[in-house]
Amino acid sequence: MTRGSEVPRGEVVDRVLVAFEGEGAGEGELAFGQRGLWQSIVQSGASTVTYVAKADPGTTVDAVADMLGFMVGRHESLRTRLVLRGSGPPRQQVSAAGEIPLLVVASGADDPAEVAEALSMHWKVVPFVYETEWPVRMAAVVTGGSGGYTVTHVVTVFLHTSIDGFGLAALIADIRARDPETGAPAGPVTALPPLAQAAFEASPAGRRQNEQSMRYLERVLRTAPTQPFGEPRHEGTRRFAMLRYRSRAISMAVHTVAARDRLYESPVLLASFLVGVGRVVGVNPLPTLMMVSNRFRPGYADSVSALIKIVPFVLDIADLSMGEAVARASGKALNAYRNAYYDAYEQDEVVSRVERERGEEFDLSCFYNDRRRRDRVHAGVAAPRAAEIRAALADSELSWKRDAHVPKAKLHLCVEDPPGAVELVLSADERYFSRADLATLVRAIEEAAVQAATDPQAPTGITHRITADAVPR
């Protein structure tokens, strides 16, 4: 039995070495999704995906160990280590078998949930030992003593080059689909793992896709404002604030527009975001980096891997109605999604070249990330009435979030999907957006969404293209 103080709370009472074995092994270049995330690791020092789950009653350490061995053996990305090189991104090395540690952490007199959360936050920022450590850290938080332990929580932290949020959802679904009696998987793995993704990306078809994406990127950069936010609007040092805004009205509004106009919901929210920023700050057009899951591509839907990419999006919303803004956002967003599959290192080369040719650097610090996973098409589904949508405005909730890992962007919007609502997680550099600005902005986004649903002929309120020099201070 191994004991130690390597965890921030609780005590390590055991370290179980879990054997795994699976199909597929080899070495190759990183796939497109991995290359972009490796860049974020180089820039930030750590990049992880965390998951803390409350264990079912009666869960044993052996059961957690069985789950760990199952998922690492089944999915190549979870038994992939990196081979570092002197310059450029590393290569990936997939092993067919090995052992991975499972930490057993006794909560003692502390709240097990707090012990689990503390370990998750600790592991989240501790860099992986890329060449020797497997990309999965797992711990079973337990209560009890030498007579037997009961697992209360399972903490898992993944290296981001091996999985993203949608890959985590695919992994959870795969684990839950196991036969409850035998533990057998629901079927063979059919999604492309990273080694196969990288092989496609190096093929002529993959190179054509990358070149098409680079042409799209250059077209957008040629027309985008380089400094949309201009100089800081507020005094002080660089600091960040984050709020959560939960709104039933937004959920009902985007449902209504999607059902009426036969659209996906995300462009409705994207248009509402752009209009909200235009109305509150006066920036138009706003170059926005959209997060794209890429799971609509053949063979990628259920891949337990990292596929998310960012792609620039620019839409001039001047002299449009809300309905027109939504329609144009839908069409242009579809083109952006198609071009969000590329080599991040070649992307950097294009950005640098266009900056040199324009004689200006780009401020690409506004992000839009629709992280919802529910079905967002509502054809044939009854939509709420306008009066119901407006009545739901009274239920909206705003709260401020304290998080040491706030995205370090001038403006960053994540869209979440709690039951019956849409939640906007909005963060910003307070030199450009005060807390009062952020509170006003989330309500402006909500108002724009409601207008798109109840009064699509309402104007965006933006009457011309505004340069950074014209933004009010």
HELIX and SHEET records of a PDB file:
HELIX    1   1 PHE A   32  SER A   44  1                                  13    
HELIX    2   2 VAL A   61  ARG A   74  1                                  14    
HELIX    3   3 GLU A   76  ARG A   79  5                                   4    
HELIX    4   4 PRO A  112  VAL A  125  1                                  14    
HELIX    5   5 GLY A  165  ARG A  176  1                                  12    
HELIX    6   6 PRO A  194  ALA A  202  1                                   9    
HELIX    7   7 PRO A  204  THR A  223  1                                  20    
HELIX    8   8 ARG A  248  ASP A  261  1                                  14    
HELIX    9   9 GLU A  265  VAL A  280  1                                  16    
HELIX   10  10 MET A  322  ARG A  338  1                                  17    
HELIX   11  11 ALA A  344  ARG A  358  1                                  15    
HELIX   12  12 ALA A  386  ALA A  392  1                                   7    
HELIX   13  13 LEU A  393  ASP A  395  5                                   3    
HELIX   14  14 ARG A  435  THR A  454  1                                  20    
HELIX   15  15 ALA A  468  ALA A  470  5                                   3    
SHEET    1   A 5 GLU A  11  GLU A  21  0                                        
SHEET    2   A 5 ALA A  97  ALA A 106 -1                                        
SHEET    3   A 5 VAL A 136  GLY A 145  1                                        
SHEET    4   A 5 GLY A 148  LEU A 159 -1                                        
SHEET    5   A 5 THR A  48  LYS A  54 -1                                        
SHEET    1   B 3 GLY A  26  GLU A  29  0                                        
SHEET    2   B 3 ARG A  91  VAL A  94 -1                                        
SHEET    3   B 3 THR A  80  VAL A  83 -1                                        
SHEET    1   C 7 LYS A 309  PHE A 313  0                                        
SHEET    2   C 7 THR A 288  VAL A 292 -1                                        
SHEET    3   C 7 CYS A 366  ASP A 370  1                                        
SHEET    4   C 7 LEU A 411  GLU A 416  1                                        
SHEET    5   C 7 VAL A 422  ASP A 429 -1                                        
SHEET    6   C 7 PHE A 240  SER A 247 -1                                        
SHEET    7   C 7 GLU A 397  TRP A 400 -1                                        
END                                                                             
